[in-house]
Amino acid sequence: MRSVLAAAASSLSLLSLLGACGGAPAVSGTRASGQSALMNDTFAGQNRCNPRDQARPFVVEWDATDTSSFESRAQSDVVFVRYEGCDLTILDGCAQDSVPGELGAYKPVDWTSGQLETVDVGNEADLYAKLPLGVASLGGRVRAGEKFHMEYFVSGTRIATRSAVDRGALAKIPGCRGATHFVYAYNLGAFALGSASNVQGEVGGSVYGFGTGGSTSSSHKAEKHGGDLASCKAETAREVQSCRAPIRLTLRPIGDGTETADAPGPDAPASGAKVDRIDAQLEATRRSNAHYESAHTRLLARDGGGCVTEMDAGDRQSGSERSLDPRGLLKERATCVMLAGQCDTGKKQLRAALEKLLDPDVDGSPAQIDKKVDEYAATYCQGAGTSPRDQLLGALKTLYRGAFDTRLDVAVCRQALDTVEKQIGVVKPRNKDDEVSFGPAQAFNYAPRCMVRAGDCKAAFEAHLESSRLLTPPMADSTARASFGAIYGECKGSY
């Protein structure tokens, strides 16, 4: 009993001493895991999430709203944040809305070929070092022994026009209070993160479907993601909106000076500099327009790769992404991408453009957009990656052109009919009004006429017999033979 009283007295004495030095320590409570959180109040605990050591965080905690807000602000201004410990907050109000870009802006994206990268988190030290913004949601699970696996792909990077920003430049903007850093650069692409226990047993390749172009059996294992990793491919990353999400930031602390580091000095001729800037902007506009006009010329010549190259050059010259803007030149770019052999990507771009350009109550309903996308795909899609449906529609389009618009070589007509015969039983109509439903009848009407126009009645006769067998029900050969002479009188005696 005496020892217990002595221990109690000792504890009271210690509390009195602490009270004399500023009061008893604040109680930090417990973590979600049930462990004491007192470690967070120590120097070591506070510095596990030190922005000085983690200046390039992945934004694993962002949802679609956070991403959209960031992208919207980054379109015209440098983005400012409050980054303390393991928490990062976008300060959306930290900008001069009346003068966009006054505090800096971002240059056009530097696109890269990229490759799949991985991050593995095996313990708490890994989490703080590699994914500091994930501590809030993953910390308890990691402390309990769970491991995590992340895959990411960087398709490009945007860098700010300012290498530094000083605090004095923010002083008069209320929304900048509390700002600690600005986003000097950010990576675009996609990532997927999930528990390593869900991917055990996977051998080689990507466990989250990287480069497959769509959902895979492994994609559901990702608990957090930015963009769609499955849509990323080295040669098409720029073209796919879902592989252009901000996934990682490069942060720089705000300086303690009174001016922005890149601001002109006091002797700079402000009026002359303004005139020079205007002249430079006009010249950049002229050059960018020349590239866009060249792209259009290449499109008309069906040079898809050259068209895309000129579109990119125009974007770089103008300092914008006009060719990727749904209300800008994305519709035209989409056709170039199709011609360049990336049919699925071009169709996605075209759909995004049409959804913005067309009135859903007039000519932009989902069904109408589907039909327009099919029409473009039939005209422009080419290459080994073209889907069976697009091959079929494209072949029917070729036969129609050869029958009524342009005299084609008989070999072109023959190849188109071969494609129709190959795909007509493979591609299923979406509905009774789908053009695929009328494919057999169209082939019967167009293919022989395409060959007659090409000057080969014998080939036309064979095509007439073949295509008559595609009809439902198939036409008897005797009937088809008799009908050919009646339809194509110009071939009398030539087949």
C-alpha positions in Angstrom: 0.0 0.0 0.0 2.8 2.4 0.8 4.5 1.7 -2.6 1.2 2.4 -4.4 0.8 5.7 -2.5 4.4 6.6 -3.3 3.9 6.0 -7.0 0.7 8.1 -7.0 2.5 10.9 -5.3 5.3 10.7 -7.8 2.8 10.9 -10.7 1.1 13.9 -9.2 4.4 15.6 -8.7 5.3 15.0 -12.4 1.9 16.3 -13.6 2.4 19.5 -11.4 5.8 20.0 -13.0 4.3 19.7 -16.5 1.6 22.0 -15.5 4.1 24.6 -14.5 5.7 24.3 -17.9 2.5 25.0 -19.8 -0.1 22.5 -18.8 -0.6 18.7 -19.2 0.1 17.2 -22.6 -2.9 16.9 -25.0 -4.3 13.4 -25.3 -3.9 12.1 -28.9 -6.3 9.3 -28.5 -6.0 6.1 -30.5 -5.6 5.2 -34.1 -8.2 3.3 -36.1 -6.2 0.1 -35.5 -6.6 0.7 -31.7 -2.9 1.6 -31.2 -1.9 4.7 -29.3 -1.4 7.7 -31.5 1.0 9.4 -29.1 3.8 8.7 -31.6 2.3 11.3 -33.9 3.1 14.0 -31.4 6.8 13.1 -31.4 9.4 14.5 -33.8 9.7 11.2 -35.5 6.0 10.8 -36.0 5.5 14.3 -37.4 8.4 13.9 -39.8 7.3 10.6 -41.3 5.1 12.8 -43.5 7.4 15.7 -44.1 6.7 17.5 -47.4 10.4 18.3 -47.7 11.0 14.6 -48.1 8.0 13.7 -50.2 7.8 16.4 -52.8 6.4 14.1 -55.6 3.3 12.5 -54.1 1.0 10.2 -56.0 -2.6 11.5 -55.6 -4.0 8.1 -54.5 -6.8 9.7 -52.4 -8.4 11.8 -55.2 -11.8 10.9 -56.4 -13.4 12.1 -59.7 -14.4 15.4 -58.2 -10.9 16.2 -56.9 -9.4 15.3 -60.3 -11.9 17.4 -62.2 -11.4 20.4 -59.9 -7.6 20.1 -60.4 -7.8 19.8 -64.2 -10.2 22.7 -64.4 -7.9 25.0 -62.5 -4.8 23.8 -64.3 -6.3 24.8 -67.6 -5.5 28.4 -67.0 -3.5 28.8 -63.7 -0.8 27.2 -61.6 -2.3 25.2 -58.8 -1.6 26.0 -55.2 -2.0 23.6 -52.3 -1.7 23.3 -48.5 0.6 20.4 -47.9 1.0 19.5 -44.2 2.0 16.1 -42.9 0.2 13.5 -44.9 -2.6 15.8 -46.0 -2.8 17.8 -49.3 -5.6 20.2 -50.0 -6.1 22.0 -53.4 -6.7 25.7 -52.8 -9.1 26.3 -55.7 -9.6 29.9 -54.7 -5.9 30.7 -55.0 -6.0 32.5 -58.3 -6.7 35.8 -60.0 -9.9 34.9 -61.9 -9.9 38.3 -63.6 -6.4 37.7 -65.0 -6.0 34.0 -65.7 -2.3 32.9 -65.6 -1.1 35.9 -63.6 0.5 33.6 -61.1 1.8 31.3 -63.8 0.3 28.6 -66.1 1.3 25.2 -67.5 3.0 24.6 -70.7 1.6 22.1 -73.2 2.0 18.4 -72.3 5.3 16.8 -73.0 4.1 13.4 -74.2 6.2 10.3 -73.6 6.2 6.7 -74.8 6.2 5.5 -71.2 6.2 2.1 -69.7 4.5 0.2 -66.9 6.0 0.9 -63.4 5.2 -0.7 -60.1 5.3 0.3 -56.4 5.1 -2.2 -53.6 4.2 -1.3 -50.0 5.3 -4.0 -47.5 5.4 -2.0 -44.3 4.6 1.3 -42.7 8.0 2.8 -43.7 7.2 2.0 -47.3 3.8 3.6 -47.0 5.2 6.9 -45.6 8.0 7.0 -48.2 6.2 5.9 -51.3 2.5 6.9 -50.8 2.3 9.6 -48.2 -1.2 10.7 -49.3 -2.5 7.2 -48.7 -1.6 7.0 -45.0 -5.1 8.2 -43.9 -6.9 5.3 -45.6 -4.2 2.6 -45.7 -2.2 3.2 -42.6 -4.2 1.0 -40.2 -4.2 -1.9 -42.7 -0.5 -1.7 -43.3 0.2 -1.6 -39.5 -1.9 -4.7 -39.2 0.4 -6.4 -41.7 -1.4 -6.0 -45.0 0.7 -5.3 -48.1 -0.2 -3.3 -51.2 0.7 -3.4 -54.9 0.4 -0.4 -57.3 1.0 -0.1 -61.1 1.2 3.1 -63.0 1.9 4.5 -66.4 3.0 8.0 -67.2 1.8 9.2 -70.6 3.1 12.8 -70.3 4.1 15.7 -68.0 3.0 19.4 -67.8 5.5 21.9 -66.3 4.7 25.3 -65.0 5.9 28.5 -66.7 7.2 29.7 -63.3 10.1 28.0 -61.6 9.3 29.7 -58.3 6.5 31.7 -56.7 7.1 34.0 -53.7 4.7 34.6 -50.9 4.4 38.3 -51.6 2.6 37.5 -54.9 -0.1 35.7 -53.0 -0.6 38.2 -50.2 -3.6 40.1 -51.7 -5.6 36.9 -52.7 -7.7 35.7 -49.8 -8.0 32.2 -51.2 -4.2 31.8 -51.0 -4.1 31.9 -47.2 -2.5 28.8 -45.9 -0.8 27.9 -49.2 2.5 26.1 -48.6 3.4 24.8 -52.1 2.6 25.2 -55.7 2.3 22.4 -58.3 5.4 22.9 -60.4 4.6 19.9 -62.6 2.3 17.0 -62.8 2.4 13.6 -64.5 -0.5 12.4 -66.6 -1.4 8.8 -67.0 -3.2 6.2 -64.9 -2.6 4.0 -61.8 -4.3 1.2 -60.0 -3.7 0.2 -56.4 -4.9 -2.8 -54.4 -4.1 -5.3 -51.7 -1.3 -7.6 -52.6 -3.3 -10.5 -51.2 -5.7 -10.1 -54.1 -3.0 -10.5 -56.7 -1.0 -13.4 -55.2 -0.4 -16.1 -57.7 -0.4 -13.8 -60.7 2.6 -14.5 -62.9 4.2 -11.9 -65.2 2.5 -9.0 -67.0 0.1 -6.6 -65.4 -2.3 -7.6 -62.7 -4.5 -4.6 -63.4 -4.9 -5.2 -67.1 -2.5 -2.6 -68.4 -2.6 -2.2 -72.2 -5.6 -4.5 -72.8 -7.8 -1.7 -74.0 -10.6 -2.4 -71.6 -11.7 -4.3 -68.5 -10.0 -7.5 -67.6 -10.6 -10.2 -64.9 -8.0 -8.5 -62.8 -9.3 -5.0 -63.0 -11.8 -5.4 -60.2 -8.9 -6.0 -57.7 -7.9 -2.3 -57.8 -9.2 -0.5 -54.7 -8.0 2.9 -55.8 -7.3 4.1 -59.3 -6.7 7.2 -61.3 -7.6 7.0 -65.0 -8.0 3.6 -66.6 -4.8 1.6 -66.7 -6.2 -0.9 -69.1 -6.6 1.9 -71.7 -3.0 2.9 -71.7 -0.7 1.8 -74.5 2.6 3.4 -75.4 1.5 4.3 -78.9 -2.0 5.6 -78.0 -1.7 7.1 -74.5 -2.1 10.7 -75.7 -5.2 9.9 -77.7 -7.1 8.3 -74.8 -8.7 10.6 -72.3 -8.7 7.8 -69.6 -4.9 7.6 -69.8 -4.4 11.4 -69.2 -5.5 11.7 -65.6 -3.2 13.6 -63.2 -1.6 10.9 -61.1 1.5 12.4 -59.5 2.5 16.0 -58.5 5.8 17.7 -58.3 5.6 20.3 -55.6 7.8 23.3 -54.8 7.5 25.3 -51.6 6.4 28.9 -51.8 9.3 31.3 -51.3 9.5 33.9 -48.6 10.2 36.9 -51.0 7.8 39.6 -52.0 7.8 39.0 -55.7 7.5 36.0 -58.0 11.0 34.8 -58.9 10.2 35.0 -62.6 8.7 38.5 -62.5 10.4 41.3 -64.6 12.8 43.6 -62.7 11.9 47.2 -61.8 13.6 48.5 -65.0 11.8 46.2 -67.4 10.0 48.2 -70.1 6.5 47.0 -69.3 4.8 48.5 -72.4 7.5 47.3 -74.8 7.4 43.8 -73.3 3.6 43.8 -73.7 3.9 44.6 -77.3 6.5 42.0 -77.8 4.3 39.4 -76.1 1.3 40.3 -78.3 3.5 40.0 -81.5 4.8 36.7 -80.3 1.3 35.4 -79.7 0.1 36.5 -83.1 3.1 34.8 -84.8 2.5 31.6 -82.7 -1.2 31.7 -83.8 -0.2 32.1 -87.5 2.2 29.2 -87.3 -0.2 26.9 -85.4 -3.0 27.6 -87.9 -0.6 26.7 -90.7 0.0 23.3 -89.0 -3.7 22.7 -88.6 -4.4 23.6 -92.3 -1.6 21.2 -93.3 -3.3 18.5 -91.1 -6.5 19.0 -93.0 -4.8 18.7 -96.3 -3.2 15.4 -95.2 -6.5 14.1 -93.9 -8.1 14.7 -97.4 -5.1 12.7 -98.8 -5.9 10.0 -96.3 -2.4 10.4 -94.7 -3.5 9.7 -91.1 -0.1 9.6 -89.5 1.0 12.8 -91.2 -2.3 14.5 -90.1 -1.8 13.5 -86.4 1.8 14.8 -86.6 0.7 18.2 -87.9 -2.1 18.4 -85.3 0.6 17.8 -82.6 2.8 20.5 -84.1 -0.1 23.0 -84.1 -0.8 22.3 -80.5 2.8 22.8 -79.5 3.0 26.0 -81.4 -0.2 27.5 -80.0 0.6 26.3 -76.4 -2.8 24.6 -76.2 -4.4 21.3 -76.9 -6.9 22.5 -79.5 -6.7 19.2 -81.4 -7.8 17.3 -78.2 -10.6 19.7 -77.4 -14.1 18.2 -78.1 -15.3 21.6 -79.1 -12.2 22.3 -81.1 -10.5 20.0 -83.6 -11.0 16.6 -81.8 -13.6 15.5 -84.4 -11.1 16.0 -87.2 -8.2 14.5 -85.2 -10.4 11.4 -84.6 -10.7 10.7 -88.3 -6.9 11.1 -88.6 -6.3 8.6 -85.8 -8.7 6.1 -87.5 -6.7 6.5 -90.7 -3.5 6.0 -88.8 -4.7 2.5 -87.8 -6.0 3.2 -84.3 -9.7 2.6 -85.0 -11.0 2.1 -81.5 -9.2 5.1 -80.1 -10.5 7.3 -82.9 -14.0 6.1 -82.3 -13.8 7.1 -78.6 -12.5 10.5 -79.6 -15.2 11.0 -82.1 -17.9 10.0 -79.7 -16.5 12.5 -77.1 -16.5 15.3 -79.7 -20.1 14.5 -81.0 -21.5 14.4 -77.4 -20.3 18.0 -77.0 -21.1 19.3 -80.5 -24.6 17.8 -81.0 -27.9 18.6 -79.3 -29.2 15.4 -77.7 -32.8 16.6 -78.4 -32.1 17.2 -82.1 -29.4 15.0 -83.6 -27.3 13.9 -80.7 -29.2 11.0 -79.1 -27.1 8.0 -78.2 -28.5 6.0 -81.1 -27.8 8.8 -83.5 -24.3 9.2 -82.3 -23.7 5.4 -82.6 -24.8 5.6 -86.2 -22.5 8.6 -87.0 -19.6 6.8 -85.3 -20.3 3.8 -87.5 -20.4 5.9 -90.6 -17.0 7.5 -89.8 -15.4 4.2 -88.9 -16.7 2.7 -92.1 -15.0 5.5 -94.1 -11.8 6.0 -92.2 -10.9 2.9 -90.1 -8.1 0.8 -91.5 -5.3 -1.5 -90.3 -4.9 -4.8 -88.5 -6.6 -3.6 -85.3 -9.9 -2.8 -86.9 -12.8 -4.8 -85.3 -14.9 -7.3 -87.4 -17.9 -4.9 -87.2 -15.9 -2.0 -88.6 -14.3 -4.2 -91.3 -17.8 -5.3 -92.4 -19.2 -1.8 -92.5 -16.1 -0.5 -94.2 -16.3 -3.2 -96.9 -20.0 -2.3 -97.5 -19.0 1.3 -97.8 -16.3 0.5 -100.3 -18.8 -1.6 -102.4 -21.3 1.3 -102.4 -18.6 3.8 -103.5 -17.6 1.4 -106.3 -21.2 0.9 -107.4 -22.4 4.5 -107.5 -19.6 7.0 -106.8 -16.2 6.1 -108.1 -14.9 3.5 -110.5 -12.7 1.2 -108.4 -10.3 -1.5 -109.5 -12.0 -4.9 -109.7 -9.5 -6.2 -107.1 -10.8 -3.7 -104.6 -14.4 -4.7 -105.2 -13.4 -8.4 -104.9 -11.5 -7.8 -101.6 -14.5 -5.9 -100.1 -16.9 -8.7 -101.0 -14.5 -11.3 -99.5 -14.5 -9.2 -96.2 -18.3 -9.1 -96.2 -18.5 -12.9 -96.7 -16.0 -13.5 -93.9 -17.7 -11.2 -91.4 -21.4 -11.3 -92.2 -22.0 -14.4 -90.0 -19.6 -13.2 -87.3 -20.9 -9.7 -86.6 -24.3 -9.7 -84.9 -26.7 -6.8 -85.5 -27.3 -4.5 -82.5 -31.0 -4.3 -83.4 -33.3 -4.8 -86.3 -32.5 -1.3 -87.7 -28.7 -1.9 -87.5 -27.0 -1.6 -90.9 -25.4 -5.0 -90.3 -28.9 -6.5 -90.7 -29.0 -5.2 -94.3 -25.5 -6.3 -95.1 -26.4 -9.3 -97.2 -28.9 -7.3 -99.3 -26.4 -4.5 -99.7 -23.6 -6.9 -100.8 -26.0 -8.4 -103.4 -26.9 -5.0 -104.8 -23.4 -3.3 -104.6 -20.8 -6.0 -105.3 -21.7 -7.0 -108.8 -22.4 -3.4 -109.8 -18.9 -2.4 -108.4 -17.3 -5.0 -110.7 -19.4 -4.1 -113.7 -18.4 -0.5 -113.3 -14.8 -1.7 -113.1 -15.2 -3.4 -116.5 -15.2 -7.1 -115.5 -18.6 -8.7 -116.2 -17.3 -12.2 -115.5 -16.2 -11.2 -112.0 -19.5 -9.4 -111.6 -21.4 -12.6 -112.5 -19.5 -14.7 -109.9 -20.1 -12.0 -107.3 -23.8 -12.0 -108.1 -24.0 -15.7 -107.5 -21.9 -15.5 -104.3 -23.8 -12.6 -102.8 -27.2 -14.2 -103.7 -26.3 -17.0 -101.3 -25.9 -14.6 -98.4 -29.6 -13.6 -98.6 -32.1 -14.9 -96.1 -33.4 -17.2 -97.5 -30.6 -17.8 -100.0 -31.5 -17.3 -103.6 -31.4 -20.4 -105.8 -28.5 -20.4 -108.3 -30.8 -20.8 -111.2 -32.8 -17.8 -110.2 -29.6 -15.8 -109.6 -28.3 -16.7 -113.1 -31.5 -15.6 -114.7 -31.7 -12.4 -112.8 -28.1 -11.2 -113.6 -28.8 -10.7 -117.3 -32.0 -8.8 -116.5 -30.2 -6.5 -114.0 -26.9 -6.0 -115.9 -27.9 -5.7 -119.5 -24.6 -4.1 -120.4 -22.9 -7.5 -119.6 -25.0 -9.4 -122.2 -22.7 -12.0 -123.9 -19.7 -11.1 -121.7 -20.1 -13.6 -118.9 
